[in-house]
Amino acid sequence: MLAVVFETLEAFSKEYHENLTKGGLFVPTREPIEVRSRVEVGIDLEFCRQAIVLAGEVVHCVPPELEAAGAVPGVAVQFEIPAAEV
């Protein structure tokens, strides 16, 4: 399972408005995962002691090799449930 931790409400709010409202999330990881892979993402809302797990599909990968060029390795995941339910 992939995991993302939000330590503050501000960090979660930013991600929510930029990506979650569109039905997805970028998950930083160095783990090699293929596009179209089915994954589960654990979202830890540390600031309010809540956690959820969402299923989705990898729609984009940033490989670790691009880290030298300033990119953050990881995957973009499109969740199965509608954005309004996230």
PDB file with SEQRES, HELIX, SHEET and CRYST1 records, atoms N, CA, C and O in Angstrom:
SEQRES   1 A   86  MET LEU ALA VAL VAL PHE GLU THR LEU GLU ALA PHE SER          
SEQRES   2 A   86  LYS GLU TYR HIS GLU ASN LEU THR LYS GLY GLY LEU PHE          
SEQRES   3 A   86  VAL PRO THR ARG GLU PRO ILE GLU VAL ARG SER ARG VAL          
SEQRES   4 A   86  GLU VAL GLY ILE ASP LEU GLU PHE CYS ARG GLN ALA ILE          
SEQRES   5 A   86  VAL LEU ALA GLY GLU VAL VAL HIS CYS VAL PRO PRO GLU          
SEQRES   6 A   86  LEU GLU ALA ALA GLY ALA VAL PRO GLY VAL ALA VAL GLN          
SEQRES   7 A   86  PHE GLU ILE PRO ALA ALA GLU VAL                              
HELIX    1 AA1 LEU A    9  GLU A   18  1                                  10    
HELIX    2 AA2 LEU A   20  LYS A   22  5                                   3    
HELIX    3 AA3 GLU A   46  CYS A   48  5                                   3    
HELIX    4 AA4 PRO A   64  ALA A   69  5                                   6    
HELIX    5 AA5 ALA A   83  GLU A   85  5                                   3    
SHEET    1 AA1 5 LEU A   2  PHE A   6  0                                        
SHEET    2 AA1 5 ARG A  38  LEU A  45  1                                        
SHEET    3 AA1 5 GLN A  50  VAL A  62 -1                                        
SHEET    4 AA1 5 GLY A  74  PHE A  79 -1                                        
SHEET    5 AA1 5 GLY A  24  PRO A  28 -1                                        
CRYST1    1.000    1.000    1.000  90.00  90.00  90.00 P 1           1          
ATOM      1  N   MET A   1       0.838  -1.176   0.000  1.00  0.00           N  
ATOM      2  CA  MET A   1       0.000   0.000   0.000  1.00  0.00           C  
ATOM      3  C   MET A   1       0.886   1.243   0.000  1.00  0.00           C  
ATOM      4  O   MET A   1       1.895   1.306   0.703  1.00  0.00           O  
ATOM      5  N   LEU A   2       0.493   2.218  -0.794  1.00  0.00           N  
ATOM      6  CA  LEU A   2       1.169   3.509  -0.806  1.00  0.00           C  
ATOM      7  C   LEU A   2       0.631   4.348   0.347  1.00  0.00           C  
ATOM      8  O   LEU A   2      -0.462   4.079   0.845  1.00  0.00           O  
ATOM      9  N   ALA A   3       1.370   5.347   0.772  1.00  0.00           N  
ATOM     10  CA  ALA A   3       0.922   6.160   1.902  1.00  0.00           C  
ATOM     11  C   ALA A   3       1.311   7.617   1.720  1.00  0.00           C  
ATOM     12  O   ALA A   3       2.368   7.940   1.177  1.00  0.00           O  
ATOM     13  N   VAL A   4       0.417   8.491   2.194  1.00  0.00           N  
ATOM     14  CA  VAL A   4       0.669   9.926   2.222  1.00  0.00           C  
ATOM     15  C   VAL A   4       0.259  10.417   3.609  1.00  0.00           C  
ATOM     16  O   VAL A   4      -0.810  10.070   4.111  1.00  0.00           O  
ATOM     17  N   VAL A   5       1.120  11.227   4.217  1.00  0.00           N  
ATOM     18  CA  VAL A   5       0.846  11.763   5.544  1.00  0.00           C  
ATOM     19  C   VAL A   5       0.693  13.276   5.443  1.00  0.00           C  
ATOM     20  O   VAL A   5       1.531  13.964   4.860  1.00  0.00           O  
ATOM     21  N   PHE A   6      -0.393  13.776   6.022  1.00  0.00           N  
ATOM     22  CA  PHE A   6      -0.615  15.219   6.115  1.00  0.00           C  
ATOM     23  C   PHE A   6      -0.514  15.594   7.581  1.00  0.00           C  
ATOM     24  O   PHE A   6      -1.383  15.250   8.383  1.00  0.00           O  
ATOM     25  N   GLU A   7       0.553  16.301   7.925  1.00  0.00           N  
ATOM     26  CA  GLU A   7       0.782  16.674   9.318  1.00  0.00           C  
ATOM     27  C   GLU A   7      -0.055  17.869   9.743  1.00  0.00           C  
ATOM     28  O   GLU A   7      -0.366  18.017  10.924  1.00  0.00           O  
ATOM     29  N   THR A   8      -0.426  18.732   8.783  1.00  0.00           N  
ATOM     30  CA  THR A   8      -1.188  19.938   9.126  1.00  0.00           C  
ATOM     31  C   THR A   8      -2.436  20.048   8.263  1.00  0.00           C  
ATOM     32  O   THR A   8      -2.512  19.490   7.168  1.00  0.00           O  
ATOM     33  N   LEU A   9      -3.403  20.777   8.781  1.00  0.00           N  
ATOM     34  CA  LEU A   9      -4.621  21.053   8.017  1.00  0.00           C  
ATOM     35  C   LEU A   9      -4.277  21.849   6.765  1.00  0.00           C  
ATOM     36  O   LEU A   9      -4.878  21.636   5.712  1.00  0.00           O  
ATOM     37  N   GLU A  10      -3.335  22.748   6.866  1.00  0.00           N  
ATOM     38  CA  GLU A  10      -2.947  23.570   5.721  1.00  0.00           C  
ATOM     39  C   GLU A  10      -2.384  22.715   4.581  1.00  0.00           C  
ATOM     40  O   GLU A  10      -2.709  22.946   3.416  1.00  0.00           O  
ATOM     41  N   ALA A  11      -1.551  21.742   4.908  1.00  0.00           N  
ATOM     42  CA  ALA A  11      -0.980  20.858   3.883  1.00  0.00           C  
ATOM     43  C   ALA A  11      -2.078  20.037   3.215  1.00  0.00           C  
ATOM     44  O   ALA A  11      -2.077  19.869   1.995  1.00  0.00           O  
ATOM     45  N   PHE A  12      -3.015  19.524   4.015  1.00  0.00           N  
ATOM     46  CA  PHE A  12      -4.118  18.748   3.446  1.00  0.00           C  
ATOM     47  C   PHE A  12      -5.016  19.641   2.598  1.00  0.00           C  
ATOM     48  O   PHE A  12      -5.425  19.247   1.506  1.00  0.00           O  
ATOM     49  N   SER A  13      -5.325  20.828   3.087  1.00  0.00           N  
ATOM     50  CA  SER A  13      -6.193  21.752   2.357  1.00  0.00           C  
ATOM     51  C   SER A  13      -5.610  22.091   0.989  1.00  0.00           C  
ATOM     52  O   SER A  13      -6.330  22.129  -0.009  1.00  0.00           O  
ATOM     53  N   LYS A  14      -4.312  22.335   0.951  1.00  0.00           N  
ATOM     54  CA  LYS A  14      -3.639  22.642  -0.326  1.00  0.00           C  
ATOM     55  C   LYS A  14      -3.774  21.474  -1.296  1.00  0.00           C  
ATOM     56  O   LYS A  14      -4.140  21.667  -2.455  1.00  0.00           O  
ATOM     57  N   GLU A  15      -3.481  20.265  -0.826  1.00  0.00           N  
ATOM     58  CA  GLU A  15      -3.578  19.075  -1.683  1.00  0.00           C  
ATOM     59  C   GLU A  15      -5.023  18.812  -2.095  1.00  0.00           C  
ATOM     60  O   GLU A  15      -5.297  18.410  -3.226  1.00  0.00           O  
ATOM     61  N   TYR A  16      -5.933  19.043  -1.167  1.00  0.00           N  
ATOM     62  CA  TYR A  16      -7.352  18.830  -1.465  1.00  0.00           C  
ATOM     63  C   TYR A  16      -7.785  19.720  -2.621  1.00  0.00           C  
ATOM     64  O   TYR A  16      -8.406  19.244  -3.572  1.00  0.00           O  
ATOM     65  N   HIS A  17      -7.465  20.999  -2.548  1.00  0.00           N  
ATOM     66  CA  HIS A  17      -7.904  21.934  -3.584  1.00  0.00           C  
ATOM     67  C   HIS A  17      -7.165  21.746  -4.904  1.00  0.00           C  
ATOM     68  O   HIS A  17      -7.734  21.984  -5.969  1.00  0.00           O  
ATOM     69  N   GLU A  18      -5.907  21.325  -4.846  1.00  0.00           N  
ATOM     70  CA  GLU A  18      -5.128  21.158  -6.078  1.00  0.00           C  
ATOM     71  C   GLU A  18      -5.384  19.826  -6.779  1.00  0.00           C  
ATOM     72  O   GLU A  18      -5.379  19.766  -8.008  1.00  0.00           O  
ATOM     73  N   ASN A  19      -5.609  18.755  -6.010  1.00  0.00           N  
ATOM     74  CA  ASN A  19      -5.684  17.433  -6.634  1.00  0.00           C  
ATOM     75  C   ASN A  19      -6.892  16.587  -6.229  1.00  0.00           C  
ATOM     76  O   ASN A  19      -7.551  16.003  -7.090  1.00  0.00           O  
ATOM     77  N   LEU A  20      -7.186  16.516  -4.948  1.00  0.00           N  
ATOM     78  CA  LEU A  20      -8.272  15.642  -4.508  1.00  0.00           C  
ATOM     79  C   LEU A  20      -9.624  16.039  -5.095  1.00  0.00           C  
ATOM     80  O   LEU A  20     -10.448  15.171  -5.383  1.00  0.00           O  
ATOM     81  N   THR A  21      -9.862  17.334  -5.276  1.00  0.00           N  
ATOM     82  CA  THR A  21     -11.122  17.761  -5.881  1.00  0.00           C  
ATOM     83  C   THR A  21     -11.242  17.302  -7.333  1.00  0.00           C  
ATOM     84  O   THR A  21     -12.335  17.267  -7.898  1.00  0.00           O  
ATOM     85  N   LYS A  22     -10.112  16.955  -7.920  1.00  0.00           N  
ATOM     86  CA  LYS A  22     -10.108  16.441  -9.298  1.00  0.00           C  
ATOM     87  C   LYS A  22     -10.100  14.919  -9.320  1.00  0.00           C  
ATOM     88  O   LYS A  22     -10.036  14.303 -10.384  1.00  0.00           O  
ATOM     89  N   GLY A  23     -10.165  14.315  -8.126  1.00  0.00           N  
ATOM     90  CA  GLY A  23     -10.267  12.854  -8.045  1.00  0.00           C  
ATOM     91  C   GLY A  23      -8.962  12.113  -7.941  1.00  0.00           C  
ATOM     92  O   GLY A  23      -8.934  10.893  -8.107  1.00  0.00           O  
ATOM     93  N   GLY A  24      -7.872  12.816  -7.668  1.00  0.00           N  
ATOM     94  CA  GLY A  24      -6.589  12.136  -7.616  1.00  0.00           C  
ATOM     95  C   GLY A  24      -5.645  12.707  -6.580  1.00  0.00           C  
ATOM     96  O   GLY A  24      -5.997  13.587  -5.794  1.00  0.00           O  
ATOM     97  N   LEU A  25      -4.427  12.173  -6.605  1.00  0.00           N  
ATOM     98  CA  LEU A  25      -3.417  12.559  -5.628  1.00  0.00           C  
ATOM     99  C   LEU A  25      -2.051  12.123  -6.146  1.00  0.00           C  
ATOM    100  O   LEU A  25      -1.923  11.058  -6.751  1.00  0.00           O  
ATOM    101  N   PHE A  26      -1.027  12.951  -5.909  1.00  0.00           N  
ATOM    102  CA  PHE A  26       0.342  12.545  -6.221  1.00  0.00           C  
ATOM    103  C   PHE A  26       0.936  11.924  -4.970  1.00  0.00           C  
ATOM    104  O   PHE A  26       0.878  12.502  -3.885  1.00  0.00           O  
ATOM    105  N   VAL A  27       1.508  10.743  -5.133  1.00  0.00           N  
ATOM    106  CA  VAL A  27       2.101  10.029  -4.004  1.00  0.00           C  
ATOM    107  C   VAL A  27       3.605   9.909  -4.230  1.00  0.00           C  
ATOM    108  O   VAL A  27       4.037   9.162  -5.107  1.00  0.00           O  
ATOM    109  N   PRO A  28       4.401  10.630  -3.458  1.00  0.00           N  
ATOM    110  CA  PRO A  28       5.852  10.492  -3.601  1.00  0.00           C  
ATOM    111  C   PRO A  28       6.285   9.072  -3.216  1.00  0.00           C  
ATOM    112  O   PRO A  28       5.930   8.571  -2.150  1.00  0.00           O  
ATOM    113  N   THR A  29       7.046   8.445  -4.089  1.00  0.00           N  
ATOM    114  CA  THR A  29       7.574   7.107  -3.811  1.00  0.00           C  
ATOM    115  C   THR A  29       8.704   6.802  -4.776  1.00  0.00           C  
ATOM    116  O   THR A  29       8.713   7.270  -5.914  1.00  0.00           O  
ATOM    117  N   ARG A  30       9.646   6.021  -4.311  1.00  0.00           N  
ATOM    118  CA  ARG A  30      10.725   5.551  -5.176  1.00  0.00           C  
ATOM    119  C   ARG A  30      10.419   4.139  -5.668  1.00  0.00           C  
ATOM    120  O   ARG A  30      11.172   3.572  -6.459  1.00  0.00           O  
ATOM    121  N   GLU A  31       9.320   3.582  -5.198  1.00  0.00           N  
ATOM    122  CA  GLU A  31       8.905   2.229  -5.583  1.00  0.00           C  
ATOM    123  C   GLU A  31       8.478   2.228  -7.054  1.00  0.00           C  
ATOM    124  O   GLU A  31       7.685   3.077  -7.461  1.00  0.00           O  
ATOM    125  N   PRO A  32       8.985   1.297  -7.851  1.00  0.00           N  
ATOM    126  CA  PRO A  32       8.582   1.243  -9.259  1.00  0.00           C  
ATOM    127  C   PRO A  32       7.160   0.680  -9.391  1.00  0.00           C  
ATOM    128  O   PRO A  32       6.886  -0.449  -8.983  1.00  0.00           O  
ATOM    129  N   ILE A  33       6.276   1.480  -9.962  1.00  0.00           N  
ATOM    130  CA  ILE A  33       4.883   1.074 -10.156  1.00  0.00           C  
ATOM    131  C   ILE A  33       4.488   1.423 -11.583  1.00  0.00           C  
ATOM    132  O   ILE A  33       4.728   2.541 -12.040  1.00  0.00           O  
ATOM    133  N   GLU A  34       3.899   0.496 -12.272  1.00  0.00           N  
ATOM    134  CA  GLU A  34       3.525   0.687 -13.672  1.00  0.00           C  
ATOM    135  C   GLU A  34       2.236   1.494 -13.810  1.00  0.00           C  
ATOM    136  O   GLU A  34       1.332   1.390 -12.981  1.00  0.00           O  
ATOM    137  N   VAL A  35       2.168   2.298 -14.869  1.00  0.00           N  
ATOM    138  CA  VAL A  35       0.935   3.000 -15.207  1.00  0.00           C  
ATOM    139  C   VAL A  35      -0.160   1.955 -15.438  1.00  0.00           C  
ATOM    140  O   VAL A  35       0.086   0.895 -16.014  1.00  0.00           O  
ATOM    141  N   ARG A  36      -1.338   2.265 -14.990  1.00  0.00           N  
ATOM    142  CA  ARG A  36      -2.550   1.424 -15.063  1.00  0.00           C  
ATOM    143  C   ARG A  36      -2.596   0.369 -13.959  1.00  0.00           C  
ATOM    144  O   ARG A  36      -3.520  -0.444 -13.923  1.00  0.00           O  
ATOM    145  N   SER A  37      -1.619   0.372 -13.068  1.00  0.00           N  
ATOM    146  CA  SER A  37      -1.653  -0.552 -11.924  1.00  0.00           C  
ATOM    147  C   SER A  37      -2.737  -0.122 -10.957  1.00  0.00           C  
ATOM    148  O   SER A  37      -2.971   1.072 -10.768  1.00  0.00           O  
ATOM    149  N   ARG A  38      -3.396  -1.085 -10.348  1.00  0.00           N  
ATOM    150  CA  ARG A  38      -4.379  -0.810  -9.302  1.00  0.00           C  
ATOM    151  C   ARG A  38      -3.620  -0.735  -7.979  1.00  0.00           C  
ATOM    152  O   ARG A  38      -2.799  -1.600  -7.675  1.00  0.00           O  
ATOM    153  N   VAL A  39      -3.899   0.295  -7.203  1.00  0.00           N  
ATOM    154  CA  VAL A  39      -3.205   0.487  -5.932  1.00  0.00           C  
ATOM    155  C   VAL A  39      -4.184   0.951  -4.851  1.00  0.00           C  
ATOM    156  O   VAL A  39      -5.287   1.412  -5.143  1.00  0.00           O  
ATOM    157  N   GLU A  40      -3.754   0.818  -3.614  1.00  0.00           N  
ATOM    158  CA  GLU A  40      -4.462   1.411  -2.492  1.00  0.00           C  
ATOM    159  C   GLU A  40      -3.546   2.482  -1.904  1.00  0.00           C  
ATOM    160  O   GLU A  40      -2.331   2.305  -1.815  1.00  0.00           O  
ATOM    161  N   VAL A  41      -4.162   3.600  -1.506  1.00  0.00           N  
ATOM    162  CA  VAL A  41      -3.407   4.699  -0.926  1.00  0.00           C  
ATOM    163  C   VAL A  41      -3.950   4.977   0.471  1.00  0.00           C  
ATOM    164  O   VAL A  41      -5.127   5.293   0.646  1.00  0.00           O  
ATOM    165  N   GLY A  42      -3.082   4.856   1.444  1.00  0.00           N  
ATOM    166  CA  GLY A  42      -3.439   5.225   2.810  1.00  0.00           C  
ATOM    167  C   GLY A  42      -3.185   6.706   2.991  1.00  0.00           C  
ATOM    168  O   GLY A  42      -2.071   7.186   2.775  1.00  0.00           O  
ATOM    169  N   ILE A  43      -4.218   7.431   3.389  1.00  0.00           N  
ATOM    170  CA  ILE A  43      -4.093   8.869   3.607  1.00  0.00           C  
ATOM    171  C   ILE A  43      -4.220   9.101   5.107  1.00  0.00           C  
ATOM    172  O   ILE A  43      -5.285   8.916   5.697  1.00  0.00           O  
ATOM    173  N   ASP A  44      -3.114   9.508   5.701  1.00  0.00           N  
ATOM    174  CA  ASP A  44      -3.049   9.728   7.144  1.00  0.00           C  
ATOM    175  C   ASP A  44      -3.186  11.222   7.425  1.00  0.00           C  
ATOM    176  O   ASP A  44      -2.303  12.014   7.096  1.00  0.00           O  
ATOM    177  N   LEU A  45      -4.304  11.589   8.034  1.00  0.00           N  
ATOM    178  CA  LEU A  45      -4.551  12.977   8.407  1.00  0.00           C  
ATOM    179  C   LEU A  45      -4.074  13.152   9.849  1.00  0.00           C  
ATOM    180  O   LEU A  45      -4.875  13.217  10.781  1.00  0.00           O  
ATOM    181  N   GLU A  46      -2.773  13.225  10.006  1.00  0.00           N  
ATOM    182  CA  GLU A  46      -2.140  13.264  11.320  1.00  0.00           C  
ATOM    183  C   GLU A  46      -2.672  14.402  12.197  1.00  0.00           C  
ATOM    184  O   GLU A  46      -2.797  14.254  13.412  1.00  0.00           O  
ATOM    185  N   PHE A  47      -2.981  15.529  11.569  1.00  0.00           N  
ATOM    186  CA  PHE A  47      -3.421  16.704  12.318  1.00  0.00           C  
ATOM    187  C   PHE A  47      -4.748  16.487  13.053  1.00  0.00           C  
ATOM    188  O   PHE A  47      -5.043  17.194  14.016  1.00  0.00           O  
ATOM    189  N   CYS A  48      -5.552  15.512  12.604  1.00  0.00           N  
ATOM    190  CA  CYS A  48      -6.822  15.254  13.287  1.00  0.00           C  
ATOM    191  C   CYS A  48      -6.981  13.784  13.681  1.00  0.00           C  
ATOM    192  O   CYS A  48      -8.068  13.338  14.047  1.00  0.00           O  
ATOM    193  N   ARG A  49      -5.879  13.046  13.599  1.00  0.00           N  
ATOM    194  CA  ARG A  49      -5.840  11.639  14.003  1.00  0.00           C  
ATOM    195  C   ARG A  49      -6.878  10.777  13.279  1.00  0.00           C  
ATOM    196  O   ARG A  49      -7.550   9.946  13.890  1.00  0.00           O  
ATOM    197  N   GLN A  50      -6.993  10.992  11.972  1.00  0.00           N  
ATOM    198  CA  GLN A  50      -7.885  10.210  11.121  1.00  0.00           C  
ATOM    199  C   GLN A  50      -7.060   9.606   9.988  1.00  0.00           C  
ATOM    200  O   GLN A  50      -6.012  10.135   9.619  1.00  0.00           O  
ATOM    201  N   ALA A  51      -7.536   8.516   9.453  1.00  0.00           N  
ATOM    202  CA  ALA A  51      -6.869   7.897   8.306  1.00  0.00           C  
ATOM    203  C   ALA A  51      -7.926   7.221   7.443  1.00  0.00           C  
ATOM    204  O   ALA A  51      -8.922   6.702   7.946  1.00  0.00           O  
ATOM    205  N   ILE A  52      -7.691   7.236   6.137  1.00  0.00           N  
ATOM    206  CA  ILE A  52      -8.577   6.544   5.208  1.00  0.00           C  
ATOM    207  C   ILE A  52      -7.721   5.811   4.185  1.00  0.00           C  
ATOM    208  O   ILE A  52      -6.552   6.140   3.982  1.00  0.00           O  
ATOM    209  N   VAL A  53      -8.315   4.825   3.553  1.00  0.00           N  
ATOM    210  CA  VAL A  53      -7.649   4.086   2.477  1.00  0.00           C  
ATOM    211  C   VAL A  53      -8.553   4.185   1.253  1.00  0.00           C  
ATOM    212  O   VAL A  53      -9.745   3.884   1.319  1.00  0.00           O  
ATOM    213  N   LEU A  54      -7.968   4.611   0.135  1.00  0.00           N  
ATOM    214  CA  LEU A  54      -8.715   4.738  -1.107  1.00  0.00           C  
ATOM    215  C   LEU A  54      -8.063   3.889  -2.187  1.00  0.00           C  
ATOM    216  O   LEU A  54      -6.837   3.817  -2.281  1.00  0.00           O  
ATOM    217  N   ALA A  55      -8.893   3.248  -2.998  1.00  0.00           N  
ATOM    218  CA  ALA A  55      -8.396   2.449  -4.120  1.00  0.00           C  
ATOM    219  C   ALA A  55      -8.382   3.314  -5.371  1.00  0.00           C  
ATOM    220  O   ALA A  55      -9.225   4.193  -5.547  1.00  0.00           O  
ATOM    221  N   GLY A  56      -7.414   3.051  -6.230  1.00  0.00           N  
ATOM    222  CA  GLY A  56      -7.334   3.819  -7.459  1.00  0.00           C  
ATOM    223  C   GLY A  56      -6.418   3.181  -8.481  1.00  0.00           C  
ATOM    224  O   GLY A  56      -5.982   2.039  -8.335  1.00  0.00           O  
ATOM    225  N   GLU A  57      -6.141   3.946  -9.514  1.00  0.00           N  
ATOM    226  CA  GLU A  57      -5.321   3.482 -10.631  1.00  0.00           C  
ATOM    227  C   GLU A  57      -4.203   4.482 -10.879  1.00  0.00           C  
ATOM    228  O   GLU A  57      -4.430   5.691 -10.882  1.00  0.00           O  
ATOM    229  N   VAL A  58      -3.001   3.975 -11.087  1.00  0.00           N  
ATOM    230  CA  VAL A  58      -1.853   4.831 -11.399  1.00  0.00           C  
ATOM    231  C   VAL A  58      -2.020   5.353 -12.821  1.00  0.00           C  
ATOM    232  O   VAL A  58      -2.159   4.580 -13.769  1.00  0.00           O  
ATOM    233  N   VAL A  59      -2.005   6.681 -12.953  1.00  0.00           N  
ATOM    234  CA  VAL A  59      -2.191   7.291 -14.271  1.00  0.00           C  
ATOM    235  C   VAL A  59      -0.934   7.999 -14.785  1.00  0.00           C  
ATOM    236  O   VAL A  59      -0.872   8.397 -15.948  1.00  0.00           O  
ATOM    237  N   HIS A  60       0.067   8.154 -13.912  1.00  0.00           N  
ATOM    238  CA  HIS A  60       1.314   8.795 -14.333  1.00  0.00           C  
ATOM    239  C   HIS A  60       2.413   8.409 -13.351  1.00  0.00           C  
ATOM    240  O   HIS A  60       2.174   8.287 -12.149  1.00  0.00           O  
ATOM    241  N   CYS A  61       3.614   8.219 -13.873  1.00  0.00           N  
ATOM    242  CA  CYS A  61       4.767   7.891 -13.027  1.00  0.00           C  
ATOM    243  C   CYS A  61       5.902   8.880 -13.286  1.00  0.00           C  
ATOM    244  O   CYS A  61       6.170   9.265 -14.424  1.00  0.00           O  
ATOM    245  N   VAL A  62       6.553   9.274 -12.207  1.00  0.00           N  
ATOM    246  CA  VAL A  62       7.781  10.062 -12.300  1.00  0.00           C  
ATOM    247  C   VAL A  62       8.879   9.160 -11.739  1.00  0.00           C  
ATOM    248  O   VAL A  62       8.967   8.981 -10.524  1.00  0.00           O  
ATOM    249  N   PRO A  63       9.720   8.589 -12.610  1.00  0.00           N  
ATOM    250  CA  PRO A  63      10.734   7.639 -12.146  1.00  0.00           C  
ATOM    251  C   PRO A  63      11.848   8.303 -11.340  1.00  0.00           C  
ATOM    252  O   PRO A  63      12.120   9.491 -11.513  1.00  0.00           O  
ATOM    253  N   PRO A  64      12.490   7.536 -10.461  1.00  0.00           N  
ATOM    254  CA  PRO A  64      13.588   8.075  -9.640  1.00  0.00           C  
ATOM    255  C   PRO A  64      14.721   8.680 -10.464  1.00  0.00           C  
ATOM    256  O   PRO A  64      15.435   9.555  -9.973  1.00  0.00           O  
ATOM    257  N   GLU A  65      14.900   8.233 -11.701  1.00  0.00           N  
ATOM    258  CA  GLU A  65      15.971   8.762 -12.540  1.00  0.00           C  
ATOM    259  C   GLU A  65      15.814  10.261 -12.793  1.00  0.00           C  
ATOM    260  O   GLU A  65      16.799  10.949 -13.059  1.00  0.00           O  
ATOM    261  N   LEU A  66      14.578  10.774 -12.711  1.00  0.00           N  
ATOM    262  CA  LEU A  66      14.346  12.196 -12.970  1.00  0.00           C  
ATOM    263  C   LEU A  66      14.607  13.077 -11.745  1.00  0.00           C  
ATOM    264  O   LEU A  66      14.521  14.303 -11.825  1.00  0.00           O  
ATOM    265  N   GLU A  67      14.922  12.451 -10.626  1.00  0.00           N  
ATOM    266  CA  GLU A  67      15.196  13.197  -9.401  1.00  0.00           C  
ATOM    267  C   GLU A  67      16.401  14.124  -9.576  1.00  0.00           C  
ATOM    268  O   GLU A  67      16.428  15.222  -9.019  1.00  0.00           O  
ATOM    269  N   ALA A  68      17.390  13.686 -10.344  1.00  0.00           N  
ATOM    270  CA  ALA A  68      18.583  14.504 -10.580  1.00  0.00           C  
ATOM    271  C   ALA A  68      18.242  15.795 -11.315  1.00  0.00           C  
ATOM    272  O   ALA A  68      18.972  16.781 -11.214  1.00  0.00           O  
ATOM    273  N   ALA A  69      17.132  15.793 -12.055  1.00  0.00           N  
ATOM    274  CA  ALA A  69      16.698  16.986 -12.790  1.00  0.00           C  
ATOM    275  C   ALA A  69      15.746  17.843 -11.953  1.00  0.00           C  
ATOM    276  O   ALA A  69      15.205  18.831 -12.449  1.00  0.00           O  
ATOM    277  N   GLY A  70      15.539  17.467 -10.681  1.00  0.00           N  
ATOM    278  CA  GLY A  70      14.697  18.258  -9.798  1.00  0.00           C  
ATOM    279  C   GLY A  70      13.282  17.735  -9.612  1.00  0.00           C  
ATOM    280  O   GLY A  70      12.497  18.335  -8.877  1.00  0.00           O  
ATOM    281  N   ALA A  71      12.943  16.634 -10.260  1.00  0.00           N  
ATOM    282  CA  ALA A  71      11.594  16.065 -10.131  1.00  0.00           C  
ATOM    283  C   ALA A  71      11.472  15.255  -8.846  1.00  0.00           C  
ATOM    284  O   ALA A  71      12.460  14.728  -8.334  1.00  0.00           O  
ATOM    285  N   VAL A  72      10.260  15.163  -8.339  1.00  0.00           N  
ATOM    286  CA  VAL A  72       9.983  14.325  -7.175  1.00  0.00           C  
ATOM    287  C   VAL A  72       9.484  12.977  -7.689  1.00  0.00           C  
ATOM    288  O   VAL A  72       8.457  12.927  -8.365  1.00  0.00           O  
ATOM    289  N   PRO A  73      10.188  11.879  -7.384  1.00  0.00           N  
ATOM    290  CA  PRO A  73       9.733  10.571  -7.846  1.00  0.00           C  
ATOM    291  C   PRO A  73       8.398  10.210  -7.191  1.00  0.00           C  
ATOM    292  O   PRO A  73       8.166  10.495  -6.016  1.00  0.00           O  
ATOM    293  N   GLY A  74       7.535   9.583  -7.973  1.00  0.00           N  
ATOM    294  CA  GLY A  74       6.259   9.160  -7.418  1.00  0.00           C  
ATOM    295  C   GLY A  74       5.269   8.818  -8.497  1.00  0.00           C  
ATOM    296  O   GLY A  74       5.612   8.694  -9.672  1.00  0.00           O  
ATOM    297  N   VAL A  75       4.017   8.666  -8.070  1.00  0.00           N  
ATOM    298  CA  VAL A  75       2.946   8.289  -8.997  1.00  0.00           C  
ATOM    299  C   VAL A  75       1.724   9.171  -8.765  1.00  0.00           C  
ATOM    300  O   VAL A  75       1.444   9.596  -7.644  1.00  0.00           O  
ATOM    301  N   ALA A  76       1.011   9.430  -9.845  1.00  0.00           N  
ATOM    302  CA  ALA A  76      -0.281  10.107  -9.757  1.00  0.00           C  
ATOM    303  C   ALA A  76      -1.346   9.018  -9.773  1.00  0.00           C  
ATOM    304  O   ALA A  76      -1.359   8.156 -10.652  1.00  0.00           O  
ATOM    305  N   VAL A  77      -2.236   9.070  -8.790  1.00  0.00           N  
ATOM    306  CA  VAL A  77      -3.284   8.063  -8.663  1.00  0.00           C  
ATOM    307  C   VAL A  77      -4.641   8.719  -8.857  1.00  0.00           C  
ATOM    308  O   VAL A  77      -4.945   9.737  -8.236  1.00  0.00           O  
ATOM    309  N   GLN A  78      -5.452   8.127  -9.723  1.00  0.00           N  
ATOM    310  CA  GLN A  78      -6.840   8.552  -9.919  1.00  0.00           C  
ATOM    311  C   GLN A  78      -7.701   7.607  -9.104  1.00  0.00           C  
ATOM    312  O   GLN A  78      -7.666   6.395  -9.317  1.00  0.00           O  
ATOM    313  N   PHE A  79      -8.479   8.151  -8.165  1.00  0.00           N  
ATOM    314  CA  PHE A  79      -9.277   7.310  -7.280  1.00  0.00           C  
ATOM    315  C   PHE A  79     -10.540   6.806  -7.950  1.00  0.00           C  
ATOM    316  O   PHE A  79     -11.065   7.433  -8.870  1.00  0.00           O  
ATOM    317  N   GLU A  80     -11.027   5.653  -7.474  1.00  0.00           N  
ATOM    318  CA  GLU A  80     -12.230   5.027  -8.027  1.00  0.00           C  
ATOM    319  C   GLU A  80     -13.491   5.786  -7.657  1.00  0.00           C  
ATOM    320  O   GLU A  80     -14.430   5.850  -8.451  1.00  0.00           O  
ATOM    321  N   ILE A  81     -13.525   6.356  -6.472  1.00  0.00           N  
ATOM    322  CA  ILE A  81     -14.740   7.051  -6.045  1.00  0.00           C  
ATOM    323  C   ILE A  81     -14.758   8.456  -6.602  1.00  0.00           C  
ATOM    324  O   ILE A  81     -13.699   9.024  -6.867  1.00  0.00           O  
ATOM    325  N   PRO A  82     -15.936   9.034  -6.787  1.00  0.00           N  
ATOM    326  CA  PRO A  82     -16.016  10.407  -7.313  1.00  0.00           C  
ATOM    327  C   PRO A  82     -15.349  11.408  -6.364  1.00  0.00           C  
ATOM    328  O   PRO A  82     -15.304  11.209  -5.150  1.00  0.00           O  
ATOM    329  N   ALA A  83     -14.844  12.469  -6.948  1.00  0.00           N  
ATOM    330  CA  ALA A  83     -14.134  13.495  -6.183  1.00  0.00           C  
ATOM    331  C   ALA A  83     -14.984  14.063  -5.053  1.00  0.00           C  
ATOM    332  O   ALA A  83     -14.452  14.374  -3.987  1.00  0.00           O  
ATOM    333  N   ALA A  84     -16.280  14.205  -5.256  1.00  0.00           N  
ATOM    334  CA  ALA A  84     -17.154  14.765  -4.233  1.00  0.00           C  
ATOM    335  C   ALA A  84     -17.185  13.896  -2.968  1.00  0.00           C  
ATOM    336  O   ALA A  84     -17.418  14.401  -1.870  1.00  0.00           O  
ATOM    337  N   GLU A  85     -16.949  12.587  -3.130  1.00  0.00           N  
ATOM    338  CA  GLU A  85     -16.951  11.685  -1.978  1.00  0.00           C  
ATOM    339  C   GLU A  85     -15.624  11.680  -1.241  1.00  0.00           C  
ATOM    340  O   GLU A  85     -15.561  11.266  -0.083  1.00  0.00           O  
ATOM    341  N   VAL A  86     -14.564  12.133  -1.896  1.00  0.00           N  
ATOM    342  CA  VAL A  86     -13.256  12.190  -1.234  1.00  0.00           C  
ATOM    343  C   VAL A  86     -13.315  13.244  -0.164  1.00  0.00           C  
ATOM    344  O   VAL A  86     -12.325  13.474   0.531  1.00  0.00           O  
TER     345      VAL A  86                                                      
END                                                                             
